[in-house]
Amino acid sequence: PLIGLAANLCAGWLATKVRLNAVLAGALALQAAALACFPFVSSLAEVYAYAAAMGVSGGALTVTFFAVWRQAFGPA
């Protein structure tokens, strides 16, 4: 949870500096890489790295989702 929260803050700051598409693309690429490496996870350190990658990608995806929500669907 702490890694995801830190990723939310970093992705929110990054979204003010670069296009939101780039933040989304980076998050999806990181999540795809983590999921592709999942079958090869065998040690505790690799589990932590996998969890961190999923936390970072999930945090950035959450930021992009909520940044677009009001514009796409309205405030209600």
Distance bins in CASP14 RR format, pairs under 12 A and 6 or more apart:
PFRMAT RR
TARGET T0000
AUTHOR 0000-0000-0000
RMODE 2
METHOD distances of the structure
MODEL  1
1 7 0 0 0 0 0 1 0 0 0 0 0
1 8 0 0 0 0 0 1 0 0 0 0 0
1 51 0 0 0 0 0 1 0 0 0 0 0
1 52 0 0 0 0 0 1 0 0 0 0 0
1 54 0 0 0 0 0 1 0 0 0 0 0
1 55 0 0 0 0 1 0 0 0 0 0 0
1 58 0 0 0 0 0 1 0 0 0 0 0
1 59 0 0 0 0 0 1 0 0 0 0 0
2 8 0 0 0 0 0 1 0 0 0 0 0
2 9 0 0 0 0 0 1 0 0 0 0 0
2 51 0 0 0 0 0 1 0 0 0 0 0
2 52 0 0 0 0 0 1 0 0 0 0 0
2 55 0 0 0 0 1 0 0 0 0 0 0
2 56 0 0 0 0 0 1 0 0 0 0 0
2 59 0 0 0 0 0 1 0 0 0 0 0
3 9 0 0 0 0 0 1 0 0 0 0 0
3 10 0 0 0 0 0 1 0 0 0 0 0
3 48 0 0 0 0 1 0 0 0 0 0 0
3 49 0 0 0 0 0 1 0 0 0 0 0
3 50 0 0 0 0 0 1 0 0 0 0 0
3 51 1 0 0 1 0 0 0 0 0 0 0
3 52 1 0 1 0 0 0 0 0 0 0 0
3 53 0 0 0 0 1 0 0 0 0 0 0
3 54 0 0 0 0 1 0 0 0 0 0 0
3 55 1 0 1 0 0 0 0 0 0 0 0
3 56 1 0 0 1 0 0 0 0 0 0 0
3 57 0 0 0 0 0 1 0 0 0 0 0
3 58 0 0 0 0 1 0 0 0 0 0 0
3 59 0 0 0 0 1 0 0 0 0 0 0
3 60 0 0 0 0 0 1 0 0 0 0 0
4 10 0 0 0 0 1 0 0 0 0 0 0
4 11 0 0 0 0 1 0 0 0 0 0 0
4 27 0 0 0 0 0 1 0 0 0 0 0
4 51 0 0 0 0 0 1 0 0 0 0 0
4 52 0 0 0 0 1 0 0 0 0 0 0
4 53 0 0 0 0 0 1 0 0 0 0 0
4 54 0 0 0 0 1 0 0 0 0 0 0
4 55 1 0 1 0 0 0 0 0 0 0 0
4 56 1 0 0 1 0 0 0 0 0 0 0
4 57 0 0 0 0 1 0 0 0 0 0 0
4 58 1 0 0 1 0 0 0 0 0 0 0
4 59 1 0 1 0 0 0 0 0 0 0 0
4 60 0 0 0 0 1 0 0 0 0 0 0
4 61 0 0 0 0 0 1 0 0 0 0 0
4 62 0 0 0 0 1 0 0 0 0 0 0
4 63 0 0 0 0 0 1 0 0 0 0 0
5 11 0 0 0 0 0 1 0 0 0 0 0
5 12 0 0 0 0 0 1 0 0 0 0 0
5 55 0 0 0 0 1 0 0 0 0 0 0
5 56 0 0 0 0 0 1 0 0 0 0 0
5 58 0 0 0 0 0 1 0 0 0 0 0
5 59 1 0 0 1 0 0 0 0 0 0 0
5 60 0 0 0 0 0 1 0 0 0 0 0
5 62 0 0 0 0 0 1 0 0 0 0 0
5 63 0 0 0 0 0 1 0 0 0 0 0
6 12 0 0 0 0 0 1 0 0 0 0 0
6 13 0 0 0 0 0 1 0 0 0 0 0
6 52 0 0 0 0 0 1 0 0 0 0 0
6 55 0 0 0 0 1 0 0 0 0 0 0
6 56 0 0 0 0 1 0 0 0 0 0 0
6 58 0 0 0 0 0 1 0 0 0 0 0
6 59 0 0 0 0 1 0 0 0 0 0 0
6 60 0 0 0 0 0 1 0 0 0 0 0
6 63 0 0 0 0 0 1 0 0 0 0 0
7 13 0 0 0 0 0 1 0 0 0 0 0
7 14 0 0 0 0 1 0 0 0 0 0 0
7 15 0 0 0 0 0 1 0 0 0 0 0
7 23 0 0 0 0 0 1 0 0 0 0 0
7 26 0 0 0 0 0 1 0 0 0 0 0
7 27 0 0 0 0 1 0 0 0 0 0 0
7 30 0 0 0 0 1 0 0 0 0 0 0
7 31 0 0 0 0 0 1 0 0 0 0 0
7 52 0 0 0 0 1 0 0 0 0 0 0
7 53 0 0 0 0 0 1 0 0 0 0 0
7 54 0 0 0 0 0 1 0 0 0 0 0
7 55 1 0 0 1 0 0 0 0 0 0 0
7 56 1 0 1 0 0 0 0 0 0 0 0
7 57 1 0 0 1 0 0 0 0 0 0 0
7 58 1 0 0 1 0 0 0 0 0 0 0
7 59 1 0 1 0 0 0 0 0 0 0 0
7 60 1 0 1 0 0 0 0 0 0 0 0
7 61 0 0 0 0 1 0 0 0 0 0 0
7 62 0 0 0 0 1 0 0 0 0 0 0
7 63 0 0 0 0 1 0 0 0 0 0 0
7 64 0 0 0 0 0 1 0 0 0 0 0
8 14 0 0 0 0 0 1 0 0 0 0 0
8 15 0 0 0 0 0 1 0 0 0 0 0
8 23 0 0 0 0 0 1 0 0 0 0 0
8 27 0 0 0 0 0 1 0 0 0 0 0
8 55 0 0 0 0 1 0 0 0 0 0 0
8 56 0 0 0 0 1 0 0 0 0 0 0
8 57 0 0 0 0 0 1 0 0 0 0 0
8 58 0 0 0 0 1 0 0 0 0 0 0
8 59 1 0 1 0 0 0 0 0 0 0 0
8 60 1 0 0 1 0 0 0 0 0 0 0
8 61 0 0 0 0 1 0 0 0 0 0 0
8 62 1 0 0 1 0 0 0 0 0 0 0
8 63 1 0 1 0 0 0 0 0 0 0 0
8 64 0 0 0 0 0 1 0 0 0 0 0
8 65 0 0 0 0 0 1 0 0 0 0 0
8 66 0 0 0 0 1 0 0 0 0 0 0
8 67 0 0 0 0 0 1 0 0 0 0 0
9 15 0 0 0 0 0 1 0 0 0 0 0
9 16 0 0 0 0 0 1 0 0 0 0 0
9 56 0 0 0 0 0 1 0 0 0 0 0
9 59 0 0 0 0 1 0 0 0 0 0 0
9 60 0 0 0 0 0 1 0 0 0 0 0
9 62 0 0 0 0 0 1 0 0 0 0 0
9 63 0 0 0 0 1 0 0 0 0 0 0
10 16 0 0 0 0 0 1 0 0 0 0 0
10 17 0 0 0 0 0 1 0 0 0 0 0
10 18 0 0 0 0 0 1 0 0 0 0 0
10 23 0 0 0 0 1 0 0 0 0 0 0
10 27 0 0 0 0 0 1 0 0 0 0 0
10 55 0 0 0 0 0 1 0 0 0 0 0
10 56 0 0 0 0 1 0 0 0 0 0 0
10 57 0 0 0 0 0 1 0 0 0 0 0
10 58 0 0 0 0 0 1 0 0 0 0 0
10 59 0 0 0 0 1 0 0 0 0 0 0
10 60 1 0 0 1 0 0 0 0 0 0 0
10 63 0 0 0 0 1 0 0 0 0 0 0
11 17 0 0 0 0 0 1 0 0 0 0 0
11 18 0 0 0 0 0 1 0 0 0 0 0
11 20 0 0 0 0 1 0 0 0 0 0 0
11 22 0 0 0 0 0 1 0 0 0 0 0
11 23 1 0 1 0 0 0 0 0 0 0 0
11 24 0 0 0 0 1 0 0 0 0 0 0
11 26 0 0 0 0 1 0 0 0 0 0 0
11 27 1 0 0 1 0 0 0 0 0 0 0
11 30 0 0 0 0 0 1 0 0 0 0 0
11 55 0 0 0 0 0 1 0 0 0 0 0
11 56 0 0 0 0 1 0 0 0 0 0 0
11 57 0 0 0 0 1 0 0 0 0 0 0
11 58 0 0 0 0 1 0 0 0 0 0 0
11 59 1 0 0 1 0 0 0 0 0 0 0
11 60 1 1 0 0 0 0 0 0 0 0 0
11 61 0 0 0 0 1 0 0 0 0 0 0
11 62 0 0 0 0 1 0 0 0 0 0 0
11 63 1 0 1 0 0 0 0 0 0 0 0
11 64 1 0 0 1 0 0 0 0 0 0 0
11 65 0 0 0 0 0 1 0 0 0 0 0
11 66 0 0 0 0 0 1 0 0 0 0 0
11 67 0 0 0 0 1 0 0 0 0 0 0
12 18 0 0 0 0 0 1 0 0 0 0 0
12 20 0 0 0 0 1 0 0 0 0 0 0
12 23 1 0 0 1 0 0 0 0 0 0 0
12 24 0 0 0 0 0 1 0 0 0 0 0
12 27 0 0 0 0 0 1 0 0 0 0 0
12 59 0 0 0 0 1 0 0 0 0 0 0
12 60 0 0 0 0 1 0 0 0 0 0 0
12 61 0 0 0 0 0 1 0 0 0 0 0
12 62 0 0 0 0 1 0 0 0 0 0 0
12 63 1 0 1 0 0 0 0 0 0 0 0
12 64 0 0 0 0 1 0 0 0 0 0 0
12 65 0 0 0 0 0 1 0 0 0 0 0
12 66 0 0 0 0 1 0 0 0 0 0 0
12 67 1 0 0 1 0 0 0 0 0 0 0
13 23 0 0 0 0 0 1 0 0 0 0 0
13 60 0 0 0 0 0 1 0 0 0 0 0
13 63 0 0 0 0 1 0 0 0 0 0 0
14 20 0 0 0 0 1 0 0 0 0 0 0
14 22 0 0 0 0 1 0 0 0 0 0 0
14 23 1 0 1 0 0 0 0 0 0 0 0
14 24 0 0 0 0 0 1 0 0 0 0 0
14 25 0 0 0 0 0 1 0 0 0 0 0
14 26 0 0 0 0 1 0 0 0 0 0 0
14 27 0 0 0 0 0 1 0 0 0 0 0
14 56 0 0 0 0 0 1 0 0 0 0 0
14 59 0 0 0 0 0 1 0 0 0 0 0
14 60 0 0 0 0 1 0 0 0 0 0 0
14 63 0 0 0 0 1 0 0 0 0 0 0
14 64 0 0 0 0 0 1 0 0 0 0 0
14 67 0 0 0 0 0 1 0 0 0 0 0
15 21 0 0 0 0 0 1 0 0 0 0 0
15 22 0 0 0 0 1 0 0 0 0 0 0
15 23 1 0 1 0 0 0 0 0 0 0 0
15 24 0 0 0 0 1 0 0 0 0 0 0
15 26 0 0 0 0 0 1 0 0 0 0 0
15 27 0 0 0 0 0 1 0 0 0 0 0
15 59 0 0 0 0 0 1 0 0 0 0 0
15 60 0 0 0 0 1 0 0 0 0 0 0
15 61 0 0 0 0 0 1 0 0 0 0 0
15 62 0 0 0 0 0 1 0 0 0 0 0
15 63 1 0 0 1 0 0 0 0 0 0 0
15 64 1 0 0 1 0 0 0 0 0 0 0
15 65 0 0 0 0 0 1 0 0 0 0 0
15 66 0 0 0 0 0 1 0 0 0 0 0
15 67 1 0 0 1 0 0 0 0 0 0 0
15 68 0 0 0 0 0 1 0 0 0 0 0
16 23 0 0 0 0 0 1 0 0 0 0 0
16 63 0 0 0 0 0 1 0 0 0 0 0
16 67 0 0 0 0 0 1 0 0 0 0 0
17 23 0 0 0 0 1 0 0 0 0 0 0
18 24 0 0 0 0 0 1 0 0 0 0 0
18 25 0 0 0 0 0 1 0 0 0 0 0
18 26 0 0 0 0 0 1 0 0 0 0 0
18 60 0 0 0 0 0 1 0 0 0 0 0
18 64 0 0 0 0 0 1 0 0 0 0 0
19 25 0 0 0 0 1 0 0 0 0 0 0
19 26 0 0 0 0 0 1 0 0 0 0 0
19 64 0 0 0 0 0 1 0 0 0 0 0
19 67 0 0 0 0 0 1 0 0 0 0 0
20 26 0 0 0 0 0 1 0 0 0 0 0
20 27 0 0 0 0 0 1 0 0 0 0 0
20 60 0 0 0 0 0 1 0 0 0 0 0
20 61 0 0 0 0 0 1 0 0 0 0 0
20 63 0 0 0 0 1 0 0 0 0 0 0
20 64 1 0 1 0 0 0 0 0 0 0 0
20 65 0 0 0 0 0 1 0 0 0 0 0
20 66 0 0 0 0 0 1 0 0 0 0 0
20 67 1 0 1 0 0 0 0 0 0 0 0
20 68 1 0 0 1 0 0 0 0 0 0 0
20 71 0 0 0 0 0 1 0 0 0 0 0
20 72 0 0 0 0 0 1 0 0 0 0 0
21 27 0 0 0 0 0 1 0 0 0 0 0
21 28 0 0 0 0 0 1 0 0 0 0 0
21 64 0 0 0 0 1 0 0 0 0 0 0
21 67 0 0 0 0 0 1 0 0 0 0 0
21 68 0 0 0 0 0 1 0 0 0 0 0
22 28 0 0 0 0 0 1 0 0 0 0 0
22 29 0 0 0 0 0 1 0 0 0 0 0
22 60 0 0 0 0 0 1 0 0 0 0 0
22 64 0 0 0 0 0 1 0 0 0 0 0
23 29 0 0 0 0 0 1 0 0 0 0 0
23 30 0 0 0 0 0 1 0 0 0 0 0
23 56 0 0 0 0 0 1 0 0 0 0 0
23 57 0 0 0 0 0 1 0 0 0 0 0
23 58 0 0 0 0 0 1 0 0 0 0 0
23 59 0 0 0 0 0 1 0 0 0 0 0
23 60 1 0 1 0 0 0 0 0 0 0 0
23 61 0 0 0 0 1 0 0 0 0 0 0
23 62 0 0 0 0 0 1 0 0 0 0 0
23 63 1 0 0 1 0 0 0 0 0 0 0
23 64 1 0 1 0 0 0 0 0 0 0 0
23 65 0 0 0 0 0 1 0 0 0 0 0
23 67 0 0 0 0 1 0 0 0 0 0 0
23 68 0 0 0 0 0 1 0 0 0 0 0
24 30 0 0 0 0 0 1 0 0 0 0 0
24 31 0 0 0 0 0 1 0 0 0 0 0
24 57 0 0 0 0 0 1 0 0 0 0 0
24 58 0 0 0 0 0 1 0 0 0 0 0
24 59 0 0 0 0 0 1 0 0 0 0 0
24 60 1 0 0 1 0 0 0 0 0 0 0
24 61 1 0 0 1 0 0 0 0 0 0 0
24 62 0 0 0 0 0 1 0 0 0 0 0
24 63 0 0 0 0 1 0 0 0 0 0 0
24 64 1 0 1 0 0 0 0 0 0 0 0
24 65 0 0 0 0 1 0 0 0 0 0 0
24 67 0 0 0 0 1 0 0 0 0 0 0
24 68 0 0 0 0 1 0 0 0 0 0 0
25 31 0 0 0 0 0 1 0 0 0 0 0
25 32 0 0 0 0 0 1 0 0 0 0 0
25 57 0 0 0 0 0 1 0 0 0 0 0
25 60 0 0 0 0 0 1 0 0 0 0 0
25 61 0 0 0 0 0 1 0 0 0 0 0
25 64 0 0 0 0 1 0 0 0 0 0 0
26 32 0 0 0 0 1 0 0 0 0 0 0
26 33 0 0 0 0 1 0 0 0 0 0 0
26 34 0 0 0 0 0 1 0 0 0 0 0
26 53 0 0 0 0 0 1 0 0 0 0 0
26 56 0 0 0 0 1 0 0 0 0 0 0
26 57 0 0 0 0 1 0 0 0 0 0 0
26 58 0 0 0 0 0 1 0 0 0 0 0
26 59 0 0 0 0 0 1 0 0 0 0 0
26 60 1 0 0 1 0 0 0 0 0 0 0
26 61 0 0 0 0 1 0 0 0 0 0 0
26 63 0 0 0 0 0 1 0 0 0 0 0
26 64 0 0 0 0 1 0 0 0 0 0 0
27 33 0 0 0 0 0 1 0 0 0 0 0
27 34 0 0 0 0 0 1 0 0 0 0 0
27 53 0 0 0 0 0 1 0 0 0 0 0
27 54 0 0 0 0 0 1 0 0 0 0 0
27 55 0 0 0 0 1 0 0 0 0 0 0
27 56 1 0 0 1 0 0 0 0 0 0 0
27 57 1 0 1 0 0 0 0 0 0 0 0
27 58 1 0 0 1 0 0 0 0 0 0 0
27 59 1 0 0 1 0 0 0 0 0 0 0
27 60 1 1 0 0 0 0 0 0 0 0 0
27 61 1 0 1 0 0 0 0 0 0 0 0
27 62 0 0 0 0 1 0 0 0 0 0 0
27 63 0 0 0 0 1 0 0 0 0 0 0
27 64 1 0 0 1 0 0 0 0 0 0 0
27 65 0 0 0 0 0 1 0 0 0 0 0
27 67 0 0 0 0 0 1 0 0 0 0 0
28 34 0 0 0 0 0 1 0 0 0 0 0
28 35 0 0 0 0 0 1 0 0 0 0 0
28 56 0 0 0 0 0 1 0 0 0 0 0
28 57 1 0 0 1 0 0 0 0 0 0 0
28 58 0 0 0 0 1 0 0 0 0 0 0
28 59 0 0 0 0 0 1 0 0 0 0 0
28 60 0 0 0 0 1 0 0 0 0 0 0
28 61 1 0 0 1 0 0 0 0 0 0 0
28 64 0 0 0 0 1 0 0 0 0 0 0
28 65 0 0 0 0 0 1 0 0 0 0 0
29 35 0 0 0 0 0 1 0 0 0 0 0
29 36 0 0 0 0 0 1 0 0 0 0 0
29 53 0 0 0 0 0 1 0 0 0 0 0
29 56 0 0 0 0 0 1 0 0 0 0 0
29 57 0 0 0 0 1 0 0 0 0 0 0
29 60 0 0 0 0 0 1 0 0 0 0 0
29 61 0 0 0 0 0 1 0 0 0 0 0
30 36 0 0 0 0 0 1 0 0 0 0 0
30 37 0 0 0 0 0 1 0 0 0 0 0
30 49 0 0 0 0 0 1 0 0 0 0 0
30 50 0 0 0 0 0 1 0 0 0 0 0
30 52 0 0 0 0 0 1 0 0 0 0 0
30 53 1 0 1 0 0 0 0 0 0 0 0
30 54 0 0 0 0 1 0 0 0 0 0 0
30 55 0 0 0 0 1 0 0 0 0 0 0
30 56 1 0 0 1 0 0 0 0 0 0 0
30 57 1 0 1 0 0 0 0 0 0 0 0
30 58 0 0 0 0 1 0 0 0 0 0 0
30 59 0 0 0 0 0 1 0 0 0 0 0
30 60 1 0 0 1 0 0 0 0 0 0 0
30 61 0 0 0 0 1 0 0 0 0 0 0
31 37 0 0 0 0 0 1 0 0 0 0 0
31 38 0 0 0 0 0 1 0 0 0 0 0
31 50 0 0 0 0 0 1 0 0 0 0 0
31 53 1 0 0 1 0 0 0 0 0 0 0
31 54 1 0 0 1 0 0 0 0 0 0 0
31 55 0 0 0 0 1 0 0 0 0 0 0
31 56 0 0 0 0 1 0 0 0 0 0 0
31 57 1 1 0 0 0 0 0 0 0 0 0
31 58 1 0 0 1 0 0 0 0 0 0 0
31 59 0 0 0 0 0 1 0 0 0 0 0
31 60 0 0 0 0 1 0 0 0 0 0 0
31 61 1 0 0 1 0 0 0 0 0 0 0
31 62 0 0 0 0 0 1 0 0 0 0 0
31 64 0 0 0 0 0 1 0 0 0 0 0
32 38 0 0 0 0 0 1 0 0 0 0 0
32 53 0 0 0 0 0 1 0 0 0 0 0
32 54 0 0 0 0 0 1 0 0 0 0 0
32 57 0 0 0 0 1 0 0 0 0 0 0
32 61 0 0 0 0 0 1 0 0 0 0 0
33 40 0 0 0 0 0 1 0 0 0 0 0
33 49 0 0 0 0 0 1 0 0 0 0 0
33 50 0 0 0 0 0 1 0 0 0 0 0
33 53 1 0 0 1 0 0 0 0 0 0 0
33 54 0 0 0 0 0 1 0 0 0 0 0
33 56 0 0 0 0 0 1 0 0 0 0 0
33 57 0 0 0 0 1 0 0 0 0 0 0
34 40 0 0 0 0 0 1 0 0 0 0 0
34 41 0 0 0 0 1 0 0 0 0 0 0
34 46 0 0 0 0 0 1 0 0 0 0 0
34 47 0 0 0 0 0 1 0 0 0 0 0
34 49 0 0 0 0 1 0 0 0 0 0 0
34 50 1 0 1 0 0 0 0 0 0 0 0
34 51 0 0 0 0 1 0 0 0 0 0 0
34 52 0 0 0 0 1 0 0 0 0 0 0
34 53 1 1 0 0 0 0 0 0 0 0 0
34 54 1 0 1 0 0 0 0 0 0 0 0
34 55 0 0 0 0 1 0 0 0 0 0 0
34 56 0 0 0 0 1 0 0 0 0 0 0
34 57 1 0 0 1 0 0 0 0 0 0 0
34 58 0 0 0 0 1 0 0 0 0 0 0
35 41 0 0 0 0 0 1 0 0 0 0 0
35 50 0 0 0 0 1 0 0 0 0 0 0
35 53 0 0 0 0 1 0 0 0 0 0 0
35 54 0 0 0 0 1 0 0 0 0 0 0
35 57 0 0 0 0 1 0 0 0 0 0 0
35 58 0 0 0 0 0 1 0 0 0 0 0
36 50 0 0 0 0 0 1 0 0 0 0 0
36 53 0 0 0 0 0 1 0 0 0 0 0
37 46 0 0 0 0 1 0 0 0 0 0 0
37 47 0 0 0 0 0 1 0 0 0 0 0
37 49 0 0 0 0 1 0 0 0 0 0 0
37 50 1 0 0 1 0 0 0 0 0 0 0
37 51 0 0 0 0 0 1 0 0 0 0 0
37 53 0 0 0 0 1 0 0 0 0 0 0
37 54 0 0 0 0 0 1 0 0 0 0 0
38 46 0 0 0 0 1 0 0 0 0 0 0
38 47 0 0 0 0 0 1 0 0 0 0 0
38 49 0 0 0 0 0 1 0 0 0 0 0
38 50 1 0 0 1 0 0 0 0 0 0 0
38 51 0 0 0 0 0 1 0 0 0 0 0
38 53 0 0 0 0 1 0 0 0 0 0 0
38 54 0 0 0 0 1 0 0 0 0 0 0
39 46 0 0 0 0 0 1 0 0 0 0 0
39 50 0 0 0 0 0 1 0 0 0 0 0
40 46 1 0 0 1 0 0 0 0 0 0 0
40 47 0 0 0 0 0 1 0 0 0 0 0
40 49 0 0 0 0 0 1 0 0 0 0 0
40 50 0 0 0 0 1 0 0 0 0 0 0
41 47 1 0 1 0 0 0 0 0 0 0 0
41 48 0 0 0 0 1 0 0 0 0 0 0
41 49 0 0 0 0 1 0 0 0 0 0 0
41 50 1 0 1 0 0 0 0 0 0 0 0
41 51 0 0 0 0 1 0 0 0 0 0 0
41 53 0 0 0 0 0 1 0 0 0 0 0
41 54 0 0 0 0 0 1 0 0 0 0 0
42 49 0 0 0 0 0 1 0 0 0 0 0
42 50 0 0 0 0 0 1 0 0 0 0 0
43 49 0 0 0 0 1 0 0 0 0 0 0
43 50 0 0 0 0 0 1 0 0 0 0 0
44 50 0 0 0 0 0 1 0 0 0 0 0
44 51 0 0 0 0 0 1 0 0 0 0 0
45 51 0 0 0 0 0 1 0 0 0 0 0
45 52 0 0 0 0 0 1 0 0 0 0 0
46 52 0 0 0 0 0 1 0 0 0 0 0
46 53 0 0 0 0 0 1 0 0 0 0 0
47 53 0 0 0 0 0 1 0 0 0 0 0
47 54 0 0 0 0 0 1 0 0 0 0 0
48 54 0 0 0 0 0 1 0 0 0 0 0
48 55 0 0 0 0 0 1 0 0 0 0 0
49 55 0 0 0 0 0 1 0 0 0 0 0
49 56 0 0 0 0 0 1 0 0 0 0 0
50 56 0 0 0 0 0 1 0 0 0 0 0
50 57 0 0 0 0 0 1 0 0 0 0 0
51 57 0 0 0 0 0 1 0 0 0 0 0
51 58 0 0 0 0 0 1 0 0 0 0 0
52 58 0 0 0 0 0 1 0 0 0 0 0
52 59 0 0 0 0 0 1 0 0 0 0 0
53 59 0 0 0 0 0 1 0 0 0 0 0
53 60 0 0 0 0 0 1 0 0 0 0 0
54 60 0 0 0 0 0 1 0 0 0 0 0
54 61 0 0 0 0 0 1 0 0 0 0 0
55 61 0 0 0 0 1 0 0 0 0 0 0
55 62 0 0 0 0 1 0 0 0 0 0 0
56 62 0 0 0 0 0 1 0 0 0 0 0
56 63 0 0 0 0 0 1 0 0 0 0 0
57 63 0 0 0 0 0 1 0 0 0 0 0
57 64 0 0 0 0 0 1 0 0 0 0 0
58 64 0 0 0 0 1 0 0 0 0 0 0
58 65 0 0 0 0 1 0 0 0 0 0 0
59 65 0 0 0 0 1 0 0 0 0 0 0
59 66 0 0 0 0 0 1 0 0 0 0 0
59 67 0 0 0 0 0 1 0 0 0 0 0
60 66 0 0 0 0 0 1 0 0 0 0 0
60 67 0 0 0 0 0 1 0 0 0 0 0
61 67 0 0 0 0 0 1 0 0 0 0 0
61 68 0 0 0 0 0 1 0 0 0 0 0
62 68 0 0 0 0 0 1 0 0 0 0 0
62 69 0 0 0 0 0 1 0 0 0 0 0
63 69 0 0 0 0 0 1 0 0 0 0 0
64 71 0 0 0 0 0 1 0 0 0 0 0
64 72 0 0 0 0 0 1 0 0 0 0 0
65 71 0 0 0 0 0 1 0 0 0 0 0
65 72 0 0 0 0 1 0 0 0 0 0 0
65 73 0 0 0 0 0 1 0 0 0 0 0
66 72 0 0 0 0 0 1 0 0 0 0 0
66 73 0 0 0 0 0 1 0 0 0 0 0
68 74 0 0 0 0 0 1 0 0 0 0 0
69 75 0 0 0 0 1 0 0 0 0 0 0
69 76 0 0 0 0 0 1 0 0 0 0 0
70 76 0 0 0 0 1 0 0 0 0 0 0
END
